[in-house]
Amino acid sequence: MATFPIYELMALTAAVCWGANAVLVRHGMATSNATSAALLSISGNAVVLTALLFTTGASWPPFSAGYLFFVASGLLQPAIVRTITYWSYGRLGVARTQPIRSSTPLISVFLAILFLGEEPTVFTLLGTLAVIGGIIFISLEPPRTPKTWRSRDLAIPIAATCLAGVSQLFRKLGLGFVPHPVLAAMVTISTSWLATLCGTVLFGGRSKLRFPRRSLPYFLAGAAVTSLGQVLSFHALRGGDLSMVSPLSNTTPLFAMVFSALFLRQVEQVTWRVVLGAVTVVGGVGLILV
């Protein structure tokens, strides 16, 4: 009798949560901004993960270098990465941002080769070509399509992708010292929350914080679904096979694209190029993770 794929289902549900969050944030930013969305989202994540850690009653491992890696990871992601990703939603749209962001495993693979001595496979090389081809399809819109963004705006999600790849390397190194995924997530998210809050205060971001009544429900809903997604993804990684869980978790762009087509018809234009680019990028990520 086949075993019910509970962990794979958790990973897929997490991807649905993150795809839904992209659309919720896009709606909320219609009357607010990326700084407000990121701060509220990370704050919600920190509260949920901290509560989860303490309610499990798990003992804290002794201090080691692993904690420093988690702190370094948190300074990058989600603090910086999520903020500029939300900024990209406003400049490029969800349907173009998410496929590029899904190429984070590509950066992680290169960093693993460079710092961990891993060797690329044929699937990795094919995945690299697929990701590059997908980004080209996303960026080259047909002339008849109204274009409200500039080509250099693509640097925003690409930068977020690179920083996320570095953050993943730090998490991998940290888990080698402290193999406790929920604790790692809590330390990482709490660091991001402190970094985001300090950055908002020190760099005058308080004047940019806007939580109008029209945006607040979207931001709160986004914080709730991303927290659920993180909890599900950590449980999936702890109990399931990485080779099955990771590709499912990286299907977020497909769900974001579907939700965009359904709920962002007035502000998003999902062309055949965007669809083909999304499928190609996600397919490339899948090859890399094989």
Buried (B, 14 or more C-beta within 10 A) or exposed (E): EEEEEEBBBBBBBBBBBBBBBBBBBBBBBEBBBBBBBBBBBBBBBBBBBBEBBEEEEEEEEEEEEBBBBBBBBBBBBBBBBBBBBBBBBBBBBBBBBBBBBBBBBBBBBBBBEEEEEEEBEEBBEBBBEBBBBBBEBBBEBEEEEEEEBEEEBBEBBBBBBBBBBBBBBBBBBBBEBBEBBBBBBBBBBBBBBBBBBEBBEEEEBEEBEBBEEEBBEBBBBBBBBBBBBBBBBBBBBBEBEEEBBBBBBBBBBBBBBBBBBEBBEEBBBBBEBBBBBBBBBBBBBBBBBE
